[in-house]
Amino acid sequence: MIKYTEDHEWINVDGDIATVGITHHAQDALGDVVFVDLPSVGSTLAQKEVAGVVESVKAAADVYMPISGEVTEVNEALRDDPSLANTDPLGAGWFFKVKLADKGQLDALMDETSYTAFSATA
């Protein structure tokens, strides 16, 4: 189940673990990604708290936690090759994985249809 935030993050939930990254819309707006700052494994972050930073040739943008939880893994390949956020933002360009603290928070996030409509006006 993939959900989306108004800040252009996606979250793919599989049981109690979710993978988080930025959307196609976000990477299009940013341009060529040149650096990512990922959260520390083991850190616990609240929903909407800044979890990292993505920098491109155009700008820098915060990456927010779509849901509260504990970071269980970060994408070291993305740290080594930030362009993965451009070439495969919904696949190899994922940012981190998180153990969900409250699955109920998912209800406030958008499904793909809602996000597509939202991002068309963003």
Beta strands, then each sheet from edge to edge (+ up, - down):
strand 1: 2-4
strand 2: 9-14
strand 3: 17-22
strand 4: 33-37
strand 5: 44-45
strand 6: 50-56
strand 7: 60-64
strand 8: 69-74
strand 9: 96-100
sheet 1: 1+ 2- 3+ 9- 8+ 5-
sheet 2: 4+ 6- 7+
end
